[in-house]
Amino acid sequence: MKGNRLYKIDIYGLKLGVHEFDFEFDKKLFENIEESVIESGHGKCTVILEKKETLISIDFKIEGVIELICDRSLKSFDYPLNIEENLIVKYGEEFDDSRDDLLIIPSTQESINVESNIYEYLT
């Protein structure tokens, strides 16, 4: 997945403490994902980021609607969303996103792109 700049958070200049970011998502988010299981939807994602000395805690609050296809009737319908997830970001030697709830980034990384996290929480 190619990261969309709309979902980028610059962490390098952030002071220690709590910061809030709002992101809107729509059909464009799903078009950027190869072989996306979701074709359409819209909503808002509030990201509450707490920067500490050794880690970053990110809380995602997602509200919106995605369009799904019924398995039986094959008709599309709107599915309402109300999702809350948490991600811990730690500094390490190499990038590692193998765990769902933990992201390890190099200490030289200046930003985090949350596009893939939002998409994963929606699916």
ABEGO torsion letter per residue (X at the ends): XBBBAAABBBAAABBBEBBBBBBBBBAAAAAABBGBABABEBEBBBBBBBBBAABBBBBBBBBEBBBBBBAAAGBBBBBBBBBBBBBBBBBBABBBAABAABBBBBAABABBBAAAAAAAAAX
